[in-house]
């Protein structure tokens, strides 16, 4: 009986010692890095950008996909540098009083215009706009044809048509 009591006492003290060392390790390895919005982070095997922090959860963007993940599972891998690039073609986005916005694609190559138009239409849908204007100009009509073909295959549009009296503008109903 004395041996079993002594054995239990030794097991209890070993267990307490193990718990204390586990707590000490947790204290010795605090999360030294404070994450901020805009940091490059790693979540499991994915790398992305930290968009927001709310309590113990964070919203990150990985390859264009936004995810809510536990903040404790993120590791900082760097800060995203602010890249200032000068573009040859300026895009002007205007919001008018009637709720329509427009994009000017004058002077763009076809593939460049489609990329910009895709981002523009996605933003317009997210912002809840019901009508937008695409200013492509008249020129030889190549850019207009490319834009019309693209709009025919765009899934979220109700309709589109040329502005009356101006062949260089296409109106899109979202």
C-alpha positions as CSV (number, residue, x, y, z in Angstrom):
1,X,0.0,0.0,0.0
2,X,2.9,2.4,0.8
3,X,4.4,1.6,-2.5
4,X,1.2,2.4,-4.4
5,X,0.8,5.7,-2.4
6,X,4.4,6.6,-3.1
7,X,3.9,5.7,-6.8
8,X,0.8,8.0,-7.1
9,X,2.6,10.8,-5.4
10,X,5.5,10.5,-7.8
11,X,3.1,10.4,-10.8
12,X,1.2,13.5,-9.5
13,X,4.4,15.4,-9.0
14,X,5.7,14.4,-12.5
15,X,2.3,15.5,-14.0
16,X,2.5,18.9,-12.2
17,X,6.1,19.4,-13.3
18,X,5.1,18.6,-16.9
19,X,2.2,21.1,-16.7
20,X,4.5,23.8,-15.3
21,X,7.1,23.3,-18.0
22,X,4.3,23.4,-20.7
23,X,3.1,26.7,-19.3
24,X,6.6,28.0,-19.1
25,X,7.2,27.2,-22.8
26,X,4.0,29.0,-23.7
27,X,5.1,32.1,-21.8
28,X,8.7,31.9,-23.2
29,X,7.4,31.9,-26.8
30,X,4.9,34.7,-27.0
31,X,3.8,36.0,-30.4
32,X,6.4,38.7,-30.8
33,X,5.1,39.9,-34.1
34,X,2.1,42.2,-34.1
35,X,0.2,41.8,-37.3
36,X,-1.2,44.9,-39.1
37,X,-3.6,45.4,-42.0
38,X,-1.5,45.2,-45.2
39,X,1.0,42.6,-43.9
40,X,1.9,39.6,-46.0
41,X,0.8,36.6,-44.0
42,X,0.9,32.8,-44.3
43,X,-2.1,30.7,-43.3
44,X,-1.4,27.0,-43.4
45,X,0.2,26.6,-46.9
46,X,-1.3,29.7,-48.4
47,X,0.2,33.1,-48.6
48,X,-1.8,36.3,-48.9
49,X,-2.5,39.8,-47.6
50,X,-4.1,40.7,-44.2
51,X,-7.2,42.8,-45.0
52,X,-8.8,43.3,-41.5
53,X,-8.6,42.1,-37.9
54,X,-11.8,41.7,-35.8
55,X,-11.2,40.3,-32.3
56,X,-9.5,36.9,-32.7
57,X,-10.4,36.6,-36.4
58,X,-8.7,38.0,-39.4
59,X,-9.8,38.5,-43.0
60,X,-7.1,37.6,-45.5
61,X,-7.0,37.6,-49.3
62,X,-5.3,34.7,-51.1
63,X,-5.2,34.7,-54.9
64,X,-8.3,37.0,-55.0
65,X,-10.2,34.9,-52.5
66,X,-11.2,36.4,-49.2
67,X,-11.1,34.1,-46.1
68,X,-11.9,34.6,-42.4
69,X,-9.3,32.7,-40.3
70,X,-8.2,32.6,-36.7
71,X,-5.7,35.3,-36.0
72,X,-3.6,32.9,-34.0
73,X,-2.9,30.7,-37.1
74,X,-1.4,33.5,-39.1
75,X,2.3,34.1,-39.5
76,X,3.8,37.3,-40.8
77,X,6.0,36.8,-43.8
78,X,6.6,40.5,-44.7
79,X,5.0,43.8,-45.5
80,X,3.5,44.4,-48.9
81,X,5.4,47.2,-50.5
82,X,3.4,50.1,-51.9
83,X,4.2,50.1,-55.6
84,X,3.8,53.3,-57.4
85,X,3.7,52.8,-61.1
86,X,3.2,55.3,-63.8
87,X,0.7,54.2,-66.5
88,X,0.6,55.5,-70.0
89,X,-3.1,55.3,-70.2
90,X,-5.1,57.0,-67.6
91,X,-8.5,55.6,-66.5
92,X,-10.9,58.1,-65.2
93,X,-13.8,56.8,-63.2
94,X,-16.5,59.3,-62.5
95,X,-19.7,59.1,-60.4
96,X,-22.4,61.4,-61.7
97,X,-25.5,62.6,-59.9
98,X,-27.8,60.1,-61.5
99,X,-26.0,57.1,-60.1
100,X,-24.1,56.1,-63.3
101,X,-20.3,55.8,-63.5
102,X,-18.1,55.7,-66.5
103,X,-14.7,54.4,-67.6
104,X,-12.5,55.9,-70.3
105,X,-10.7,53.3,-72.3
106,X,-9.4,55.6,-75.0
107,X,-6.0,54.6,-76.4
108,X,-5.9,51.2,-74.8
109,X,-5.0,48.0,-76.6
110,X,-7.8,45.4,-76.8
111,X,-6.5,43.0,-74.1
112,X,-5.5,45.8,-71.8
113,X,-9.0,47.4,-72.2
114,X,-10.7,44.0,-71.4
115,X,-8.7,43.6,-68.2
116,X,-9.6,47.1,-67.1
117,X,-13.2,46.7,-68.1
118,X,-13.5,43.4,-66.2
119,X,-12.2,45.0,-63.0
120,X,-14.5,48.1,-63.5
121,X,-17.6,46.0,-64.0
122,X,-16.9,43.8,-61.0
123,X,-16.4,46.9,-58.9
124,X,-19.6,48.5,-60.2
125,X,-21.6,45.3,-59.4
126,X,-20.1,45.2,-55.9
127,X,-21.0,48.8,-55.3
128,X,-24.5,48.3,-56.5
129,X,-24.6,50.5,-59.5
130,X,-27.4,50.0,-61.9
131,X,-25.9,51.6,-65.0
132,X,-22.4,52.4,-66.2
133,X,-20.9,54.1,-69.3
134,X,-17.9,52.7,-71.2
135,X,-16.2,55.4,-73.2
136,X,-14.2,53.6,-76.0
137,X,-14.2,56.3,-78.7
138,X,-15.0,55.7,-82.4
139,X,-11.6,55.4,-84.2
140,X,-11.6,52.4,-86.4
141,X,-14.2,50.6,-84.3
142,X,-11.9,47.7,-83.3
143,X,-12.0,48.5,-79.6
144,X,-15.8,48.9,-79.7
145,X,-16.1,45.4,-81.3
146,X,-13.9,43.8,-78.7
147,X,-15.8,45.4,-75.9
148,X,-19.2,44.4,-77.4
149,X,-18.1,40.8,-77.8
150,X,-16.8,40.8,-74.2
151,X,-20.1,42.2,-72.9
152,X,-22.1,39.5,-74.7
153,X,-20.3,36.9,-72.7
154,X,-20.4,38.8,-69.3
155,X,-22.8,36.9,-67.0
156,X,-24.2,39.6,-64.8
157,X,-25.4,42.1,-67.3
158,X,-29.1,42.9,-68.0
159,X,-28.4,44.8,-71.3
160,X,-26.1,47.1,-73.1
161,X,-26.5,49.6,-76.0
162,X,-24.8,52.4,-77.8
163,X,-25.5,55.9,-76.5
164,X,-27.9,57.8,-78.8
165,X,-26.0,60.4,-80.8
166,X,-22.5,59.2,-79.7
167,X,-21.0,56.1,-81.3
168,X,-18.0,56.2,-78.9
169,X,-20.0,55.4,-75.7
170,X,-21.7,52.1,-74.7
171,X,-24.2,52.1,-71.8
172,X,-24.4,49.0,-69.7
173,X,-27.4,48.1,-67.5
174,X,-26.3,45.9,-64.5
